[in-house]
Protein backbone atom coordinates (compact mmCIF):
# COMPACT_ATOMS: atom_id res chain seq x y z
CA UNK A 1 0.00 0.00 0.00
CA UNK A 2 1.46 3.36 -1.00
CA UNK A 3 2.17 6.12 1.50
CA UNK A 4 -0.49 8.37 -0.03
CA UNK A 5 -3.17 5.66 0.29
CA UNK A 6 -2.17 4.99 3.91
CA UNK A 7 -2.39 8.71 4.73
CA UNK A 8 -5.82 8.96 3.09
CA UNK A 9 -7.14 5.95 5.02
CA UNK A 10 -5.64 7.27 8.26
CA UNK A 11 -7.36 10.64 7.81
CA UNK A 12 -10.68 8.92 7.07
CA UNK A 13 -10.37 6.72 10.17
CA UNK A 14 -9.39 9.73 12.30
CA UNK A 15 -12.53 11.60 11.19
CA UNK A 16 -14.76 8.56 11.68
CA UNK A 17 -13.53 7.72 15.18
CA UNK A 18 -12.76 11.20 16.52
CA UNK A 19 -15.93 11.39 18.64
CA UNK A 20 -16.25 7.69 19.49
CA UNK A 21 -15.98 6.91 23.22
CA UNK A 22 -17.29 3.36 22.94
CA UNK A 23 -16.22 0.49 20.70
CA UNK A 24 -16.19 -3.29 20.87
CA UNK A 25 -13.31 -5.29 19.37
CA UNK A 26 -14.37 -8.55 17.71
CA UNK A 27 -12.79 -11.23 15.55
CA UNK A 28 -14.73 -12.61 12.59
CA UNK A 29 -12.78 -15.39 10.92
CA UNK A 30 -14.23 -17.84 8.42
CA UNK A 31 -17.77 -16.45 8.42
CA UNK A 32 -19.64 -16.81 5.13
CA UNK A 33 -20.83 -13.75 3.21
CA UNK A 34 -24.55 -14.27 3.81
CA UNK A 35 -24.15 -14.43 7.59
CA UNK A 36 -21.83 -11.42 7.56
CA UNK A 37 -24.28 -9.39 5.45
CA UNK A 38 -27.20 -10.30 7.72
CA UNK A 39 -25.12 -9.36 10.77
CA UNK A 40 -24.12 -6.02 9.24
CA UNK A 41 -27.77 -5.38 8.30
CA UNK A 42 -28.86 -5.98 11.89
CA UNK A 43 -26.16 -3.60 13.10
CA UNK A 44 -27.11 -0.96 10.54
CA UNK A 45 -30.78 -1.19 11.56
CA UNK A 46 -29.69 -0.41 15.12
CA UNK A 47 -27.41 2.47 14.01
CA UNK A 48 -24.22 0.48 14.56
CA UNK A 49 -21.32 -0.30 12.28
CA UNK A 50 -18.84 -3.15 11.86
CA UNK A 51 -15.54 -2.23 10.27
CA UNK A 52 -12.49 -4.39 9.71
CA UNK A 53 -9.45 -2.21 10.19
CA UNK A 54 -5.72 -2.49 9.71
CA UNK A 55 -4.44 -2.13 13.25
CA UNK A 56 -1.37 -0.06 12.43
CA UNK A 57 -3.46 2.51 10.54
CA UNK A 58 -6.07 2.64 13.30
CA UNK A 59 -3.40 3.20 15.95
CA UNK A 60 -2.02 6.09 13.95
CA UNK A 61 -5.50 7.53 13.31
CA UNK A 62 -6.75 7.49 16.90
CA UNK A 63 -3.51 8.26 18.74
CA UNK A 64 -4.26 10.75 21.49
CA UNK A 65 -8.01 10.20 21.10
CA UNK A 66 -10.56 8.28 23.15
CA UNK A 67 -10.02 5.01 21.23
CA UNK A 68 -6.23 5.03 21.58
CA UNK A 69 -6.30 2.72 24.64
CA UNK A 70 -8.26 0.10 22.70
CA UNK A 71 -6.16 0.54 19.56
CA UNK A 72 -2.99 -0.22 21.53
CA UNK A 73 -4.43 -3.64 22.50
CA UNK A 74 -5.49 -4.63 18.98
CA UNK A 75 -3.59 -7.48 17.42
CA UNK A 76 -4.20 -9.76 14.50
CA UNK A 77 -7.44 -9.62 12.53
CA UNK A 78 -9.52 -6.91 14.17
CA UNK A 79 -12.97 -5.54 13.59
CA UNK A 80 -14.55 -2.71 15.51
CA UNK A 81 -18.24 -2.41 16.23
CA UNK A 82 -19.27 1.14 17.05
CA UNK A 83 -22.44 3.17 17.25
CA UNK A 84 -25.73 2.62 18.99
CA UNK A 85 -26.35 4.36 22.27
CA UNK A 86 -23.34 2.81 23.97
CA UNK A 87 -21.15 -0.28 24.15
CA UNK A 88 -23.87 -1.89 26.28
CA UNK A 89 -26.25 -1.89 23.30
CA UNK A 90 -23.51 -3.22 21.04
CA UNK A 91 -22.72 -5.99 23.55
CA UNK A 92 -26.40 -6.99 23.64
CA UNK A 93 -26.48 -7.35 19.83
CA UNK A 94 -23.22 -9.32 19.83
CA UNK A 95 -24.52 -11.66 22.54
CA UNK A 96 -27.70 -12.18 20.50
CA UNK A 97 -25.71 -12.96 17.35
CA UNK A 98 -22.86 -15.07 18.76
CA UNK A 99 -24.79 -18.41 18.55
CA UNK A 100 -25.61 -17.70 14.88
CA UNK A 101 -21.95 -17.74 13.84
CA UNK A 102 -20.11 -21.00 13.14
CA UNK A 103 -18.14 -22.37 16.08
CA UNK A 104 -14.76 -20.67 16.65
CA UNK A 105 -15.38 -18.05 13.97
CA UNK A 106 -16.63 -15.23 16.21
CA UNK A 107 -14.98 -13.91 19.33
CA UNK A 108 -15.39 -10.74 21.36
CA UNK A 109 -11.90 -9.61 22.37
CA UNK A 110 -12.55 -6.47 24.41
CA UNK A 111 -14.24 -3.11 24.50
CA UNK A 112 -13.84 0.51 25.41
CA UNK A 113 -16.72 1.86 27.50
CA UNK A 114 -16.66 5.56 28.36
CA UNK A 115 -12.86 5.55 28.15
CA UNK A 116 -12.42 2.41 30.28
CA UNK A 117 -10.82 -0.63 28.68
CA UNK A 118 -12.61 -3.88 29.55
CA UNK A 119 -11.76 -7.47 28.76
CA UNK A 120 -13.54 -10.29 27.00
CA UNK A 121 -15.43 -11.62 30.04
CA UNK A 122 -16.58 -8.17 31.12
CA UNK A 123 -18.11 -7.57 27.69
CA UNK A 124 -20.34 -10.61 28.25
CA UNK A 125 -21.38 -9.13 31.60
CA UNK A 126 -21.92 -5.81 29.87
CA UNK A 127 -24.63 -7.36 27.70
CA UNK A 128 -26.66 -8.07 30.85
CA UNK A 129 -26.57 -4.46 32.06
CA UNK A 130 -29.40 -2.03 31.36
CA UNK A 131 -28.78 0.46 28.57
CA UNK A 132 -28.34 4.16 29.14
CA UNK A 133 -31.90 4.76 27.89
CA UNK A 134 -33.26 2.19 30.38
CA UNK A 135 -31.38 3.81 33.25
CA UNK A 136 -32.63 7.26 32.26
CA UNK A 137 -36.19 5.92 32.22
CA UNK A 138 -35.75 4.45 35.69
CA UNK A 139 -34.38 7.73 37.04
CA UNK A 140 -37.25 9.67 35.44
CA UNK A 141 -39.75 7.25 36.99
CA UNK A 142 -38.16 7.68 40.41
CA UNK A 143 -38.28 11.45 40.07
CA UNK A 144 -41.91 11.46 38.97
CA UNK A 145 -43.11 8.99 41.61
CA UNK A 146 -43.26 11.48 44.54
CA UNK A 147 -45.03 14.00 42.30
CA UNK A 148 -47.63 11.40 41.36
CA UNK A 149 -48.22 10.57 45.01
CA UNK A 150 -48.60 14.28 45.83
CA UNK A 151 -51.13 14.78 43.04
CA UNK A 152 -53.04 11.71 44.23
CA UNK A 153 -53.12 13.04 47.78
CA UNK A 154 -54.35 16.45 46.60
CA UNK A 155 -57.03 15.00 44.32
CA UNK A 156 -58.29 12.33 46.73
CA UNK A 157 -60.41 14.65 48.95
CA UNK A 158 -61.93 16.21 45.84
CA UNK A 159 -62.85 12.74 44.59
CA UNK A 160 -64.48 11.93 47.94
CA UNK A 161 -66.55 15.13 47.86
CA UNK A 162 -67.58 14.46 44.25
CA UNK A 163 -68.70 10.94 45.24
CA UNK A 164 -70.79 12.30 48.13
CA UNK A 165 -72.41 14.91 45.89
CA UNK A 166 -73.22 12.27 43.29
CA UNK A 167 -74.90 10.10 45.95
CA UNK A 168 -76.98 13.06 47.18
CA UNK A 169 -78.06 13.94 43.64
CA UNK A 170 -79.06 10.34 42.92
CA UNK A 171 -81.13 10.17 46.15
CA UNK A 172 -82.85 13.46 45.32
CA UNK A 173 -83.68 12.26 41.81
CA UNK A 174 -85.27 9.10 43.27
CA UNK A 175 -87.16 11.14 45.86
CA UNK A 176 -85.41 9.54 48.84
CA UNK A 177 -84.91 11.59 52.02
CA UNK A 178 -81.43 12.83 52.78
CA UNK A 179 -80.21 12.45 56.35
CA UNK A 180 -79.10 15.68 57.97
CA UNK A 181 -75.77 15.90 59.70
CA UNK A 182 -76.13 16.48 63.33
DASULRA-V936968 format. One record per run of one state. SS is the DSSP state (alpha for helix, beta for strand, coil for the rest). FROM is the first residue (numbers start at 0). TO is the last residue. If there is no record, write none. Layout:
SS,FROM,TO
SS,FROM,TO
//
This chain:
coil,0,1
alpha,2,16
coil,17,21
beta,22,27
coil,28,31
alpha,32,44
coil,45,46
beta,47,52
coil,53,53
alpha,54,61
coil,62,66
alpha,67,72
coil,73,76
beta,77,82
coil,83,85
alpha,86,99
coil,100,104
beta,105,112
coil,113,114
beta,115,118
alpha,119,125
coil,126,130
alpha,131,173
coil,174,181
//
